[in-house]
Every structure is written in structure tokens, then in C-alpha cells.
Amino acid sequence: YMGGYAIFNLYGNYEFAKDWSIFGRWNNIFNKDYQLSYGYNTPGSNLFIGVRYAMK
């Protein structure tokens, strides 16, 4: 039996010019250990930051 779990993620996006934005995502903020399927662990806390260009 696998127990329940709760994870917390944070996402943000900021458009700093007409066609440009910066974004960030912090997954599993509290570094919770959990499994979606028995025997397969999930990633710990991780952070992604990027810049996006989209012609408008």
C-alpha cells in the first residue's frame, strides 16, 4: 500500500518586453519523498528558469 502525499509547486512568469518573458518553476518545494507507482521514485526539489521569445 502506498500512502497519500501532497507536494507544493510554484510557477511565475514576467513579460519584460513586447516579445520577451522570463519564467521560473520550483517543483516539490519541500522536497517530499513520494512514489506515483510502487518502486519508482520521483524527483526531489528542482528549479527551472528560462527566457522565452514569442513574436506577437
Secondary structure, 3 states (H helix, E strand, C coil): CCCCCCCCCEEEEEECCCCEEEEEEEECCCCCCCEEECCEECCCCEEEEEEEECCC
